[in-house]
Amino acid sequence: MAMDKWAAWVGGAPYTGAGEYFTVDEPATGHVLAEVSKLGPEDVDRAVRTARTQFESGVWQNQSATQRGKVLLRMAQLIRDEVETLSQLEARQVGKPIRDARDEVLTAADCFEFYAGAANKLHGDTIPVSQPGLDYTIRVPVGVVGLIVPWNFPFLITAWKVAPALAVGNSVVVKPASYAPLTALKLGPIAQAAGVPDGVLNIVTGPGGQTGEALASHHDVDKIAFTGETTTGSRILALAAARVARVSLELGGKSPTIVFPDVDVDMVARLAVASAYANGGQDCCARSRLLVHRDIAEAFTERFQGYVRQLKIGDPLDPTVDMGPLVSLAHRDRVRRYVESGVQEGARLVLAPEAYSVPTHGFYQAPAVFSEVSESMTIVQEEIFGPVSTIQVFDTEEEAIAKANATPYGLSGSVFSRDIGRALRVAHRVKSGVLSVNSIKSVHLEAPFGGFKMSGIGRELGLEALELYTEVKNIFVALD
């Protein structure tokens, strides 16, 4: 794919604003992959005004929910028709292994299909009140929603937000991450071809500090849905507070895998590697903290680091590769500083990145595994967002729960035990929004997803996501 120029998408057409561009690098090579329109506040204002005009016109929100669902169903099919193009583009723009990229694109199609079916399942209640009359509730779209998407799962998380927002009748302005805007931009023409009216879905591109800030602070955006790191989430919350705009945030994580001694150690070690190192650890749900019972700690550590050593690192377009490069040079260097800090703070480096041979071009970073760590260490407390994991030992159920909860985050996690009573006791007490028992699966399209504490506000996916993009209206009809 030769380097070319990509425009934003406003009002159902490519939009270049003042004609400025920023570059998107290909992480596997370090070379420029594309140039993308760099939009300023005035361009964001145009996109928001376009979305507002279409919302107030009722061209989308006044369509029946069934009809909106049919449009989303066509979007799902169009995504499947382009699965290879979208997957190749996703793999190249973020360094994601191609087999993972294909799975994510197909899951994005499934997401549109799910909300196509959910569109006409949203309903209100009738309420017996003390006055003679009929009291009932309906759900109405919020209005113009700004959707700010991260770079680690760029197409999939765009689908997570766009599909429910459109299903209930909102108009949308999407701001993809500047590292990875290309697949999100493909969604504009797909939506148009499926029958989404022009101007209902707009995609603005540019740096977060400029384009994203303009969207988050815009006076005519009724709701912001953001996925990304916690510091930026706090900033968005502050910007929205000034105008009391609705906000949902899916932020960072530092998730644990708790392993009790009655498990199949080999199986759990293999699963734990997948949950910690998938997508190069660039996953807010990555279970990078392994909490292992003392009785099996030595055996588990040996098996775990053995499976980490087997990870194949290389060209993300190679279907046999398990881990590609990290998203950028700056992010790779940040991860390396965390590895250095772990060594400096006294953790034992069980598996060092130097044990691997990785490509010298591009932004590759080999995995690291630490043991003999304490809760106070930086590598235990802070989200590294890279291929780095820590192993801690515990003796009792209470200690495992305390260690699991000893970070500012609460997004995801796993508990492994054949004693289901114990597993459920622990699962109920770990402070996280999503938790799996004897599984590493965090995300289901049909179930709510989100975090406790500094991991966010609100729930995406499932039918709960429809609540994020609607307001409850109560209507009373007097009968006397």
BALOFI-465132 format. One line per field, with one value per residue (C-alpha): x, y, z; residue in one letter. Coordinates in Angstrom, 3 decimals, m for minus. Layout:
east X; ...
north Y; ...
up Z; ...
type A; ...
REM end
This chain:
east 0.000; 1.587; 1.430; m1.589; m3.704; m6.847; m9.576; m11.908; m15.618; m18.164; m21.661; m21.413; m18.285; m14.495; m13.455; m9.951; m10.516; m7.623; m5.615; m3.193; m2.132; m0.483; 1.335; 0.410; 3.397; 3.417; 4.760; 6.274; 8.544; 8.747; 7.864; 5.001; 1.891; m0.493; m1.160; m4.489; m6.372; m5.521; m8.677; m8.822; m11.553; m13.389; m13.559; m14.854; m17.450; m18.549; m18.909; m20.895; m23.165; m23.730; m24.659; m26.939; m28.750; m29.413; m30.528; m32.987; m34.328; m35.391; m34.117; m32.610; m34.142; m37.699; m37.206; m38.739; m36.413; m37.034; m35.869; m32.731; m32.037; m32.229; m29.658; m27.307; m27.793; m26.653; m23.607; m22.742; m22.865; m20.808; m18.132; m18.036; m17.740; m14.592; m13.107; m9.776; m9.237; m10.120; m8.034; m4.918; m5.310; m5.831; m2.768; m0.609; m1.701; m1.268; 1.017; m1.730; m1.287; m3.415; m5.391; m6.388; m7.284; m9.604; m11.300; m11.833; m13.270; m15.710; m16.631; m17.275; m19.724; m21.326; m21.632; m23.609; m25.743; m26.433; m27.573; m29.545; m31.607; m31.653; m32.846; m36.550; m36.211; m35.810; m38.963; m40.250; m42.509; m45.974; m45.969; m48.848; m48.878; m51.036; m52.946; m55.644; m53.959; m51.489; m47.794; m45.230; m41.612; m39.960; m36.317; m35.224; m31.837; m29.405; m28.782; m25.310; m22.759; m18.985; m17.233; m13.495; m11.800; m8.388; m5.671; m5.373; m8.632; m9.498; m12.117; m13.730; m14.180; m15.472; m18.164; m18.864; m19.753; m21.213; m23.622; m25.655; m25.506; m27.002; m29.438; m31.346; m31.363; m28.453; m26.240; m22.556; m19.128; m16.301; m12.750; m10.398; m6.934; m4.299; m2.085; m4.843; m7.580; m7.660; m10.144; m12.522; m12.514; m13.633; m16.810; m18.067; m18.598; m19.869; m22.555; m23.517; m23.831; m25.976; m28.426; m27.323; m28.346; m25.441; m24.340; m25.608; m22.160; m19.137; m15.484; m12.982; m9.244; m6.292; m4.325; m6.150; m4.946; m6.430; m9.197; m10.249; m10.260; m12.380; m14.937; m14.989; m15.435; m17.917; m20.992; m23.354; m22.196; m24.726; m22.674; m19.070; m18.130; m14.389; m12.166; m8.519; m6.114; m7.243; m5.508; m7.241; m10.524; m10.242; m9.615; m12.691; m14.800; m13.666; m14.439; m17.904; m18.649; m18.665; m21.805; m23.145; m22.787; m23.291; m20.060; m19.150; m15.545; m13.794; m10.313; m7.211; m6.807; m4.326; m6.177; m5.283; m5.370; m5.838; m4.678; m5.558; m3.585; m6.293; m6.023; m4.384; m1.220; m0.153; m3.528; m3.880; m0.315; m1.038; m4.264; m2.564; 0.044; m2.695; m4.519; m1.370; 0.348; m2.427; m2.142; 1.326; m0.222; m1.804; m5.172; m6.951; m8.175; m4.703; m4.308; m0.727; m0.741; m0.515; m1.473; m0.485; m0.869; 2.450; 1.961; 2.130; 4.059; 7.335; 5.695; 3.406; 6.243; 8.257; 5.345; 4.257; 7.624; 8.087; 4.911; 5.925; 9.203; 7.211; 5.482; 6.426; 7.249; 7.463; 5.673; 1.998; 0.955; 2.458; m0.491; 1.760; 2.890; 1.585; 2.845; 3.694; 5.355; 4.034; 2.093; 4.834; 8.447; 7.422; 5.238; 7.953; 10.409; 7.826; 7.437; 11.211; 11.381; 8.890; 11.086; 14.066; 12.086; 11.135; 14.790; 15.741; 13.010; 14.277; 11.919; 13.381; 13.422; 12.478; 12.370; 14.231; 13.460; 17.053; 16.122; 14.373; 15.555; 13.183; 13.282; 15.580; 13.295; 9.950; 8.750; 9.198; 9.437; 10.018; 8.113; 9.283; 8.207; 8.891; 8.569; 9.348; 7.379; 5.480; 2.305; 4.282; 6.323; 5.579; 5.242; 2.482; 0.564; 0.700; m0.787; 2.183; 0.130; 2.828; 4.211; 5.197; 3.710; 4.335; 3.922; 2.990; 2.561; m0.303; m1.146; m4.817; m8.033; m8.168; m4.629; m5.448; m8.444; m6.445; m3.656; m6.144; m7.776; m4.531; m4.431; m6.423; m8.050; m10.922; m11.676; m11.239; m9.703; m9.878; m10.155; m9.044; m10.135; m11.981; m13.726; m16.597; m17.758; m14.351; m14.089; m17.432; m16.635; m13.483; m15.185; m17.817; m15.208; m12.690; m13.439; m13.757; m16.555; m15.848; m14.537; m14.196; m14.121; m11.933; m11.723; m9.817; m12.767; m13.627; m15.819; m19.142; m21.193; m24.326; m23.122; m22.216; m18.566; m16.911; m14.922; m14.902; m12.715; m10.355; m11.266; m14.270; m17.927; m20.789; m21.182; m20.711; m22.012; m25.093; m28.472; m26.980; m25.129; m28.459; m28.929; m25.665; m27.081; m30.633; m32.433; m35.460; m38.515; m41.493; m44.960; m48.117; m51.565; m54.404; m57.572; m59.899
north 0.000; 3.231; 6.189; 8.303; 11.082; 10.417; 12.965; 13.216; 12.495; 15.273; 15.601; 12.387; 13.370; 13.540; 16.710; 18.195; 21.418; 23.834; 21.164; 20.349; 16.728; 14.591; 11.325; 7.804; 5.493; 1.765; 0.257; m2.809; m0.701; 2.719; 4.256; 6.620; 4.694; 7.560; 11.263; 12.200; 15.483; 17.476; 19.249; 22.242; 23.563; 25.280; 21.998; 20.178; 22.910; 22.300; 18.573; 19.171; 21.699; 19.210; 16.515; 18.928; 19.980; 16.372; 15.470; 18.343; 17.572; 14.153; 12.475; 9.675; 9.818; 9.895; 6.763; 3.757; 1.760; m1.206; 0.765; 1.984; m1.621; m2.659; 0.004; m1.253; m4.786; m3.634; m2.004; m5.338; m7.070; m4.379; m4.740; m8.498; m7.851; m5.800; m7.972; m8.550; m4.907; m3.688; m6.387; m5.657; m1.948; m2.533; m4.780; m2.246; 0.871; m0.553; m3.589; m6.016; m9.674; m10.246; m13.130; m10.907; m8.091; m10.406; m11.558; m7.963; m6.803; m9.715; m8.945; m5.328; m6.646; m8.780; m5.643; m3.795; m6.887; m7.096; m3.479; m3.848; m6.408; m4.368; m1.137; m1.968; m3.749; m0.562; 0.240; 2.171; 1.451; 2.312; 3.531; 3.566; 7.050; 8.632; 10.917; 9.636; 9.221; 7.295; 7.737; 6.185; 6.521; 6.513; 6.628; 9.317; 9.837; 12.127; 14.191; 14.840; 12.466; 12.721; 9.360; 9.357; 6.078; 4.625; 3.181; m0.342; m1.738; 1.121; m0.408; m2.656; 0.034; 2.449; m0.150; m0.547; 3.136; 3.952; 0.992; 1.658; 5.432; 5.130; 2.384; 4.736; 7.700; 9.953; 11.891; 11.117; 12.735; 10.192; 11.178; 8.215; 8.044; 9.870; 6.749; 4.679; 6.605; 4.709; 1.912; 4.259; 6.486; 3.484; 3.408; 6.667; 5.335; 2.037; 3.857; 5.942; 2.864; 1.161; 4.053; 6.227; 9.773; 12.066; 14.120; 11.650; 9.988; 12.289; 11.412; 14.090; 13.435; 15.076; 15.191; 14.556; 17.811; 19.777; 17.869; 15.726; 18.662; 20.691; 17.884; 17.199; 20.891; 21.776; 23.488; 21.655; 18.090; 16.496; 13.468; 12.296; 8.611; 8.131; 5.068; 5.626; 6.311; 7.688; 11.078; 12.044; 10.693; 13.006; 15.935; 15.091; 14.835; 18.317; 19.768; 18.229; 19.374; 23.030; 22.446; 19.403; 17.189; 13.454; 11.436; 7.765; 6.687; 3.357; 3.945; 2.125; m1.173; m3.192; m6.459; m9.547; m13.253; m15.066; m18.688; m21.100; m24.335; m26.783; m25.890; m27.483; m25.395; m25.943; m24.959; m21.855; m20.735; m20.999; m19.002; m16.417; m15.753; m15.139; m12.737; m10.776; m10.579; m10.511; m7.381; m6.899; m6.148; m3.032; m3.823; m2.170; m5.657; m7.228; m9.368; m8.295; m9.065; m12.785; m13.597; m17.217; m19.378; m20.177; m23.947; m23.749; m20.507; m22.119; m24.526; m21.849; m19.365; m21.966; m22.896; m19.287; m17.954; m21.045; m20.221; m16.561; m17.688; m19.518; m16.352; m15.624; m11.953; m10.476; m9.149; m8.638; m9.706; m13.161; m15.355; m17.403; m14.373; m13.987; m10.480; m7.599; m4.281; m1.715; 1.183; 3.836; 4.545; 6.788; 4.065; 1.436; 3.660; 4.231; 0.463; 0.048; 2.645; 0.591; m2.491; m0.485; 0.839; m2.704; m3.703; m0.526; m1.071; m4.568; m6.875; m10.088; m10.182; m13.812; m13.311; m10.378; m8.860; m9.607; m13.303; m12.649; m11.848; m9.259; m7.283; m4.279; m2.149; m0.916; m0.529; m4.041; m4.766; m8.264; m9.492; m9.187; m11.202; m10.031; m11.906; m10.966; m7.747; m5.717; m3.638; m0.408; m0.964; 1.160; m1.881; m3.221; 0.032; 1.729; 0.624; m0.210; m1.062; m3.301; m6.865; m6.757; m8.920; m9.454; m12.557; m12.175; m14.943; m15.223; m17.650; m17.073; m16.154; m12.867; m12.001; m12.722; m10.391; m7.651; m7.840; m7.893; m4.699; m2.879; m0.632; 2.454; 0.471; m1.983; m3.044; m6.761; m9.936; m13.710; m16.242; m19.849; m22.575; m25.882; m24.845; m22.852; m21.619; m20.099; m18.739; m16.968; m15.607; m14.043; m12.849; m11.009; m9.203; m8.208; m4.581; m4.780; m4.223; m7.413; m10.664; m14.182; m17.487; m20.183; m18.079; m15.126; m13.824; m10.254; m8.998; m10.246; m8.134; m9.193; m8.242; m4.929; m3.891; m1.209; m0.526; 0.481; 3.136; 4.884; 2.453; 4.482; 5.463; 3.721; 0.438; m0.288; m3.308; m5.344; m3.666; m1.401; 0.507; 1.740; 3.542; 5.453; 7.057; 7.793; 9.903; 8.778; 10.970; 10.631; 11.517; 11.873; 11.930; 13.143; 11.081; 13.129
up 0.000; m1.112; 1.221; 0.398; 1.840; 3.830; 4.459; 7.434; 6.871; 7.452; 6.061; 4.071; 2.124; 2.507; 4.316; 4.469; 6.385; 5.872; 4.070; 6.882; 7.453; 10.103; 9.495; 10.577; 10.962; 10.296; 13.557; 11.870; 9.671; 11.308; 7.945; 7.194; 6.160; 5.425; 5.780; 7.373; 7.565; 10.672; 11.744; 14.029; 16.349; 13.507; 11.605; 14.667; 15.041; 11.456; 12.103; 15.294; 13.577; 10.754; 13.268; 15.134; 11.976; 11.049; 14.549; 14.783; 11.309; 12.563; 9.408; 11.476; 14.937; 13.563; 11.527; 13.212; 15.415; 13.132; 10.106; 11.905; 12.811; 9.167; 8.263; 10.965; 9.676; 6.236; 7.851; 9.439; 6.079; 4.344; 7.027; 6.433; 2.696; 3.373; 6.104; 4.390; 3.395; 6.885; 8.594; 6.554; 7.244; 10.968; 11.187; 9.395; 11.271; 14.798; 14.358; 15.367; 14.307; 11.215; 12.698; 15.624; 13.249; 11.297; 14.487; 15.586; 12.263; 12.251; 15.866; 14.856; 12.265; 14.979; 17.109; 14.436; 14.001; 17.749; 17.962; 14.753; 16.629; 19.841; 18.218; 18.591; 21.937; 23.987; 25.931; 28.917; 31.889; 33.064; 36.659; 39.133; 40.670; 43.366; 40.984; 38.618; 35.269; 33.172; 33.954; 31.627; 30.568; 27.173; 26.178; 23.748; 22.073; 23.876; 20.722; 19.342; 20.828; 20.606; 20.514; 21.260; 20.385; 21.416; 19.196; 20.622; 19.154; 16.822; 14.529; 17.119; 19.783; 17.147; 16.459; 20.199; 20.387; 16.981; 16.778; 19.962; 19.483; 16.007; 16.997; 19.313; 16.923; 17.853; 15.493; 15.947; 15.698; 16.021; 16.880; 16.248; 17.786; 15.761; 15.792; 14.150; 12.316; 9.022; 9.653; 11.464; 8.372; 6.316; 8.394; 6.875; 3.348; 4.762; 6.756; 3.744; 1.526; 4.174; 4.308; 7.243; 6.195; 5.360; 8.349; 10.959; 11.200; 11.019; 11.621; 12.631; 12.673; 14.366; 17.619; 20.863; 22.389; 19.508; 17.761; 20.715; 23.114; 20.708; 20.545; 24.290; 25.122; 22.362; 23.794; 21.440; 22.146; 24.492; 25.495; 25.316; 25.338; 25.748; 25.871; 26.737; 29.548; 32.884; 32.828; 29.590; 30.952; 33.953; 31.623; 29.554; 32.700; 33.714; 30.271; 30.270; 33.808; 32.756; 30.651; 32.557; 29.492; 29.863; 30.029; 29.963; 30.407; 29.876; 31.224; 32.365; 34.130; 36.142; 36.199; 38.267; 37.545; 40.883; 40.831; 43.637; 44.155; 43.021; 39.322; 36.305; 36.528; 32.938; 31.491; 33.632; 32.872; 29.166; 29.494; 31.702; 29.010; 26.460; 28.760; 29.676; 26.280; 23.685; 21.540; 23.001; 26.393; 24.866; 26.362; 29.288; 30.307; 30.178; 33.277; 33.860; 37.608; 38.371; 41.983; 42.625; 45.729; 47.383; 47.038; 43.226; 42.733; 41.654; 39.203; 37.841; 37.312; 35.421; 33.145; 32.663; 31.582; 29.417; 27.482; 27.242; 25.642; 22.973; 21.756; 18.171; 17.639; 14.167; 11.110; 12.014; 8.509; 9.147; 10.225; 12.544; 14.581; 18.147; 18.861; 16.562; 17.379; 19.820; 18.357; 18.335; 19.142; 22.044; 23.522; 23.118; 24.972; 27.722; 28.206; 28.368; 31.136; 33.159; 32.769; 33.976; 36.950; 37.964; 38.075; 39.948; 42.562; 43.303; 41.436; 40.044; 36.244; 35.624; 31.865; 30.338; 26.926; 25.965; 25.833; 22.520; 19.052; 17.624; 14.359; 14.537; 12.374; 13.646; 17.226; 18.631; 22.336; 23.718; 26.792; 30.381; 33.439; 37.018; 40.294; 43.919; 43.619; 46.224; 45.962; 46.289; 43.114; 40.074; 37.807; 40.081; 40.515; 37.125; 33.823; 31.590; 28.500; 27.130; 27.326; 30.992; 33.758; 37.463; 39.637; 43.320; 45.876; 48.370; 51.171; 51.988; 50.239; 52.168; 51.105; 47.465; 47.582; 49.315; 46.734; 43.858; 45.136; 45.965; 42.872; 41.835; 39.005; 38.820; 35.278; 34.776; 36.167; 36.480; 39.296; 38.748; 41.171; 41.024; 44.247; 42.739; 46.117; 46.780; 43.243; 43.558; 47.035; 45.619; 42.436; 44.454; 46.537; 43.867; 42.975; 39.211; 36.743; 34.795; 36.230; 34.823; 36.707; 35.133; 31.966; 30.560; 28.542; 29.551; 26.778; 25.455; 23.051; 24.891; 28.408; 30.087; 30.124; 32.236; 35.374; 39.035; 40.679; 38.230; 35.457; 34.430; 34.548; 32.765; 30.912; 27.239; 25.310; 26.077; 26.341; 29.023; 26.292; 24.953; 28.270; 27.697; 24.576; 25.717; 28.292; 30.268; 29.734; 32.083; 30.780; 32.853; 31.278; 33.502; 33.198; 35.411
type M; A; M; D; K; W; A; A; W; V; G; G; A; P; Y; T; G; A; G; E; Y; F; T; V; D; E; P; A; T; G; H; V; L; A; E; V; S; K; L; G; P; E; D; V; D; R; A; V; R; T; A; R; T; Q; F; E; S; G; V; W; Q; N; Q; S; A; T; Q; R; G; K; V; L; L; R; M; A; Q; L; I; R; D; E; V; E; T; L; S; Q; L; E; A; R; Q; V; G; K; P; I; R; D; A; R; D; E; V; L; T; A; A; D; C; F; E; F; Y; A; G; A; A; N; K; L; H; G; D; T; I; P; V; S; Q; P; G; L; D; Y; T; I; R; V; P; V; G; V; V; G; L; I; V; P; W; N; F; P; F; L; I; T; A; W; K; V; A; P; A; L; A; V; G; N; S; V; V; V; K; P; A; S; Y; A; P; L; T; A; L; K; L; G; P; I; A; Q; A; A; G; V; P; D; G; V; L; N; I; V; T; G; P; G; G; Q; T; G; E; A; L; A; S; H; H; D; V; D; K; I; A; F; T; G; E; T; T; T; G; S; R; I; L; A; L; A; A; A; R; V; A; R; V; S; L; E; L; G; G; K; S; P; T; I; V; F; P; D; V; D; V; D; M; V; A; R; L; A; V; A; S; A; Y; A; N; G; G; Q; D; C; C; A; R; S; R; L; L; V; H; R; D; I; A; E; A; F; T; E; R; F; Q; G; Y; V; R; Q; L; K; I; G; D; P; L; D; P; T; V; D; M; G; P; L; V; S; L; A; H; R; D; R; V; R; R; Y; V; E; S; G; V; Q; E; G; A; R; L; V; L; A; P; E; A; Y; S; V; P; T; H; G; F; Y; Q; A; P; A; V; F; S; E; V; S; E; S; M; T; I; V; Q; E; E; I; F; G; P; V; S; T; I; Q; V; F; D; T; E; E; E; A; I; A; K; A; N; A; T; P; Y; G; L; S; G; S; V; F; S; R; D; I; G; R; A; L; R; V; A; H; R; V; K; S; G; V; L; S; V; N; S; I; K; S; V; H; L; E; A; P; F; G; G; F; K; M; S; G; I; G; R; E; L; G; L; E; A; L; E; L; Y; T; E; V; K; N; I; F; V; A; L; D
REM end
